[in-house]
Amino acid sequence: MAAKNVEILIIGGGITGVGIAQMARAQGYNVQLLEQGDIGRQTSANSSKLIHGGLRYLETGQFHLVYKALKERAALLHLAPDLVKPVPFYIPVYKTSQRPAWLVRLGLSLYALLSLFNKLGRFRTLPRSQWSQLTGLTTTDLVAVFQYWDAQTDDTLLTQAVARSATFLGADIQHHAQCQTITQNFHGYHVEYQQQGEIHHTQAKVVINAAGPWVNHVLGHVVPSALSEDIDWVQGAHLLLDIPEPTGILYLESHLDERVIFVMPWYGKTLIGTTETTLTTLAKRPSITDSEQAYLLAIYHHYFPEAGNEEQLTTQILETFCGVRVLPKQQGQAFSRARDTLMHSPRNHPKLMNIYGGKLTTFRTTASQTLEFLTRHLGPRQAIADINQLPLQ
């Protein structure tokens, strides 16, 4: 079978891969994408479902990341109003909280500033008379409640909407396509992949490795071999409880450590997440550990004691799911590490771009950075669309 010729081959059909496919095709490049399963059904289906600036990233000085994320939040609210919805967030502050009210107020003020005073950048102190609207939240030693805005989405539906947009523009998106070899040659890369028991071939000028947690696994198929980055896989577990959904999203400080978790509405039920557990292998599908489940239930019980103790709450679990983040290997807890995306092109493979990490909110930013790489190696093309004007639905 003759090889298909494309300019850009993307490996990975999560939000990062389809975002790159959409933007590259809009700029006039010939694009093919290979996804080993179904679009948006792996890591991009197992996030915390938030389109947000990342308020907690301010604690570790990641101001530029927060600024980018807030800018993208505004863009997605405009482009995908049926998929990305503004949601009120609530931060309760107690006498025992590690972050006092003045610090939370300072953080929210900076958040508003970084949003360039977008209307969703506004926040307020919730009057004591309205605390009761946070049904079930303990008010013992509660001293203040702050309310601000961010957004929520169905991550799978958003990823699939971006993929449909890319396909409409002319990108060739292949499902259940398992990459076998990526062989460097004079024209770029010869890629062999298997689909429905048949072997297919593509000749690409540039390869973008957007395989998420499997980025280094894909690199193992590259000939000649390419250096990879040292990474950690960090699992984020979530619980869906058969408890009526809260009014908004609760931003809760863990009483067990320095982390924060979210208690969120999700299709009429209550979603809790997330954890940060380092994995040693991806040999099997990630699943919640006993300690992660106990951790999330303990925090929920701490703030919502009338819902029952941990044993009683266990009977309310409808579903669990886990996403896997890619973080640069560093010392220290995952919670405090930088969340910015790392893009790496090995010295002996200048036309191979490997993407480490990536956030649901900033997928368009990652695509834009990738486009700079593509333009540098392939030259500009005649754009066929402006993605800033393309609705996602």
C-alpha positions in Angstrom: 0.0 0.0 0.0 1.4 3.4 -1.0 2.2 5.8 1.8 -0.1 8.8 2.4 1.9 12.0 2.1 1.2 14.8 4.7 3.0 17.8 6.0 2.2 17.2 9.7 1.5 13.9 11.5 0.1 14.2 15.0 0.1 11.3 17.4 -2.5 11.5 20.2 -6.2 12.5 20.0 -6.5 14.2 23.4 -7.3 17.9 23.7 -3.7 18.8 22.9 -3.5 16.8 19.7 -6.9 17.8 18.3 -6.2 21.4 19.3 -2.9 21.3 17.2 -4.7 19.6 14.4 -7.4 22.3 14.3 -5.0 25.2 14.4 -2.5 23.7 11.9 -5.2 22.9 9.4 -6.8 26.4 9.8 -3.4 27.8 8.9 -3.4 25.8 5.7 -1.2 22.8 6.6 -1.9 19.3 5.5 -2.6 17.3 8.7 -3.1 13.7 9.8 -3.8 12.6 13.4 -3.5 9.1 14.8 -5.4 8.2 18.0 -4.9 4.7 19.4 -8.4 4.7 20.9 -11.4 7.0 20.7 -11.0 10.8 20.6 -11.0 12.4 24.0 -11.5 9.2 25.9 -8.2 8.8 27.8 -6.6 11.6 29.9 -8.8 14.3 28.4 -11.9 12.5 29.7 -10.6 12.2 33.2 -9.8 15.8 34.3 -11.5 17.8 37.0 -13.7 19.3 34.2 -12.6 22.9 34.9 -11.7 25.7 32.5 -9.9 28.0 35.0 -7.0 30.2 35.6 -5.6 28.1 38.4 -6.0 30.2 41.5 -3.7 27.9 43.5 -0.8 28.3 41.0 -0.4 31.9 42.4 1.0 30.3 45.6 4.0 28.9 43.6 4.5 32.1 41.5 3.2 30.7 38.2 1.8 34.1 37.3 2.3 33.8 33.5 0.5 30.4 33.5 -2.4 31.9 35.3 -2.5 34.9 32.9 -2.5 32.6 29.9 -5.2 30.3 31.4 -7.5 33.2 32.2 -7.1 34.6 28.7 -8.0 31.2 27.3 -10.9 30.9 29.7 -12.4 34.1 28.2 -11.8 32.7 24.7 -13.5 29.4 25.3 -16.5 31.0 27.0 -17.0 32.9 23.8 -16.3 30.1 21.3 -18.0 27.3 23.1 -20.9 28.8 25.2 -22.8 25.5 25.1 -19.8 23.5 26.4 -18.0 25.9 28.7 -20.2 27.5 31.4 -19.3 30.1 34.1 -19.8 28.7 37.5 -19.6 30.4 41.0 -16.7 29.1 43.2 -16.8 29.4 46.9 -13.8 29.5 49.3 -14.7 29.0 53.0 -12.1 30.2 55.5 -12.1 28.8 59.0 -10.3 29.8 62.2 -8.1 26.7 61.6 -7.4 27.4 57.8 -3.8 27.5 56.7 -4.7 30.4 54.3 -6.2 33.3 56.3 -8.9 35.5 54.9 -6.5 38.4 54.1 -4.3 36.0 52.0 -7.3 34.6 50.1 -8.5 38.2 49.4 -5.0 39.1 48.1 -5.0 36.0 45.9 -8.4 36.8 44.4 -7.4 40.4 43.8 -4.3 39.3 41.9 -6.5 36.8 40.0 -8.8 39.6 39.0 -5.9 41.7 37.9 -4.4 38.8 35.8 -7.9 38.4 34.1 -7.5 42.0 33.0 -10.6 42.8 35.0 -12.8 40.6 32.9 -16.3 40.5 34.3 -15.6 37.0 35.7 -12.7 38.4 37.6 -15.0 39.9 40.1 -15.2 38.4 43.6 -17.1 39.2 46.8 -17.4 38.2 50.4 -20.5 36.2 50.9 -22.7 37.7 53.7 -23.2 35.5 56.7 -27.0 35.5 55.9 -26.2 33.6 52.6 -23.9 30.9 54.1 -26.9 28.6 54.3 -27.0 28.4 50.5 -23.9 26.2 50.7 -26.0 23.2 51.7 -24.5 21.0 54.3 -21.2 22.9 54.7 -20.2 23.1 58.3 -20.2 26.6 59.7 -18.4 25.7 63.0 -15.5 28.2 63.3 -16.3 29.6 59.8 -15.1 33.2 59.6 -15.5 34.1 55.9 -16.7 32.8 52.6 -15.4 34.3 49.3 -17.2 33.8 46.0 -15.4 34.2 42.6 -15.9 32.9 39.1 -14.4 30.3 36.9 -15.8 27.8 34.4 -16.7 24.1 34.0 -16.9 21.9 30.9 -17.5 18.3 29.9 -13.9 17.6 28.9 -14.8 14.7 26.5 -17.4 16.7 24.7 -15.1 19.7 24.3 -12.3 17.5 22.9 -14.7 15.9 20.4 -16.0 19.4 19.4 -12.4 20.5 18.6 -11.8 17.3 16.7 -15.0 17.9 14.6 -13.8 21.4 13.8 -10.4 20.1 12.7 -12.1 17.4 10.5 -14.5 20.0 9.0 -11.4 22.1 8.1 -9.9 19.0 6.3 -7.7 17.3 8.9 -7.5 13.5 8.5 -8.3 12.1 12.0 -7.8 8.3 12.3 -9.2 6.4 15.3 -7.9 3.1 16.7 -4.6 3.7 14.9 -1.7 2.2 16.8 1.7 3.7 15.9 4.3 1.0 15.2 7.4 2.8 13.9 8.5 6.4 13.3 11.6 6.2 11.0 13.5 9.3 10.1 14.4 9.7 6.4 15.5 12.4 4.0 12.0 13.8 3.6 11.1 13.7 7.3 9.5 10.6 8.8 8.0 7.4 7.6 5.3 6.3 10.0 3.8 2.9 10.1 0.6 2.3 12.0 -1.9 -0.5 12.5 -5.6 0.0 12.2 -8.2 -2.8 12.2 -5.6 -5.4 11.7 -4.1 -3.7 8.6 -0.7 -1.9 8.3 -0.8 1.6 6.9 2.0 4.0 6.0 2.3 7.8 6.2 5.2 10.0 5.0 5.3 13.2 7.0 7.6 16.2 7.0 7.1 16.9 10.7 5.8 14.7 13.5 4.1 16.0 16.7 4.1 13.6 19.6 1.1 14.7 21.7 0.5 11.3 23.3 0.0 12.6 26.8 1.3 10.2 29.5 2.5 7.9 26.7 4.8 10.5 25.1 8.0 8.6 26.0 6.4 5.3 24.9 5.9 6.8 21.5 9.5 8.0 21.5 10.5 4.4 21.9 9.2 3.7 18.4 11.4 6.4 16.8 14.4 5.3 14.6 17.1 6.3 15.2 16.5 6.5 18.9 15.7 9.9 20.4 16.4 11.3 23.8 13.4 11.7 26.1 12.7 13.9 29.1 12.6 12.5 32.6 9.1 12.6 33.8 6.7 11.5 36.6 3.2 10.2 36.0 1.0 11.8 38.6 -2.5 10.3 39.1 -5.5 12.5 39.9 -8.4 10.5 41.3 -12.0 11.6 41.5 -15.2 10.3 43.2 -18.7 10.8 41.9 -21.1 10.6 44.8 -24.9 9.9 44.8 -25.5 13.2 46.6 -27.4 16.1 45.0 -25.1 18.6 43.4 -23.9 21.7 45.3 -24.9 25.2 44.2 -21.5 25.9 42.8 -18.0 24.6 43.2 -16.4 24.5 46.6 -12.7 25.2 46.8 -11.6 23.4 50.0 -8.4 23.4 51.8 -7.4 19.9 52.9 -7.2 19.5 56.7 -4.8 16.6 56.1 -2.0 18.4 54.1 -1.4 21.7 52.2 -3.4 20.7 49.1 -6.8 21.9 48.0 -9.7 19.9 46.5 -12.9 20.7 44.6 -16.4 19.6 45.4 -18.3 20.1 42.2 -21.7 19.7 40.5 -21.7 17.0 37.8 -24.9 16.0 36.0 -27.0 16.4 39.1 -24.5 14.6 41.4 -21.5 15.6 43.5 -18.0 15.2 42.1 -14.9 15.3 44.4 -11.3 15.7 43.2 -8.4 15.5 43.0 -5.4 13.6 44.4 -1.8 13.6 43.4 -0.3 10.1 43.5 3.0 9.3 41.6 2.7 6.2 39.5 5.5 3.8 38.5 3.8 2.3 35.5 1.1 2.8 32.9 0.9 -0.9 32.2 -2.8 -1.0 33.3 -5.6 1.5 33.3 -5.2 3.9 36.2 -7.6 3.3 39.1 -8.2 4.9 42.4 -6.3 3.5 45.4 -7.8 2.8 48.8 -5.7 5.6 50.3 -6.9 8.1 47.6 -10.5 7.2 48.2 -10.1 7.5 52.0 -8.3 10.9 51.5 -11.1 12.4 49.5 -13.9 11.0 51.7 -12.2 12.2 54.8 -12.0 15.8 53.5 -15.6 15.7 52.3 -16.7 14.4 55.7 -14.7 17.1 57.4 -16.6 19.9 55.6 -20.0 18.1 55.2 -20.3 16.1 58.5 -24.0 15.6 58.1 -23.5 13.6 54.9 -22.2 10.7 56.9 -18.8 9.3 58.0 -16.3 7.8 55.5 -17.9 4.3 55.7 -21.4 5.7 55.0 -20.1 7.8 52.2 -18.5 4.8 50.6 -22.0 3.4 49.9 -22.7 6.7 47.9 -19.9 6.2 45.4 -21.4 5.9 41.9 -18.2 6.1 39.9 -14.4 6.7 40.2 -12.0 7.9 37.5 -8.4 8.9 37.3 -6.5 11.2 35.0 -2.7 11.1 34.7 -0.6 14.3 34.5 2.9 14.4 33.1 5.3 16.5 35.3 9.0 17.0 34.9 10.9 14.7 37.4 11.8 16.9 40.4 12.2 16.6 44.1 9.3 17.6 46.3 5.5 17.1 46.2 3.6 17.1 43.0 1.3 19.8 44.3 4.0 22.5 44.3 5.6 21.7 40.9 5.3 23.9 37.8 2.3 23.1 35.6 3.5 24.7 32.4 3.8 22.6 29.2 7.2 21.4 28.2 7.9 21.2 24.5 11.1 19.3 23.5 12.7 18.6 20.1 15.7 16.2 20.3 18.9 17.5 18.7 19.1 14.5 16.3 15.4 14.9 15.4 14.8 18.6 14.7 11.5 17.9 13.0 10.0 15.8 15.8 8.3 17.8 18.6 7.4 16.1 21.9 4.8 17.7 24.1 5.1 17.0 27.9 2.1 18.0 30.0 -0.6 20.3 28.9 -3.7 21.6 30.5 -7.3 21.4 29.3 -7.7 25.2 29.7 -4.6 26.2 27.7 -4.8 23.7 24.8 -5.0 26.5 22.3 -1.9 28.2 23.7 0.0 24.9 23.3 -1.3 24.7 19.7 -0.1 28.2 19.0 3.4 27.4 20.4 3.4 24.3 18.2 2.4 26.4 15.2 5.5 28.5 15.6 7.6 25.3 15.4 5.7 24.2 12.3 6.1 27.6 10.6 9.8 27.6 11.4 10.3 24.2 9.7 7.7 24.2 6.9 7.3 27.9 6.2 3.9 29.7 6.3 0.8 28.6 4.4 -2.3 30.4 3.2 -4.7 30.3 6.1 -8.2 28.9 5.4 -9.9 29.9 8.7 -9.4 31.9 11.9 -9.9 29.6 14.9 -10.6 32.7 17.0 -13.9 33.0 15.1 -14.8 29.3 14.8 -17.5 28.2 17.2 -17.1 24.9 19.0 -20.2 22.9 19.3 
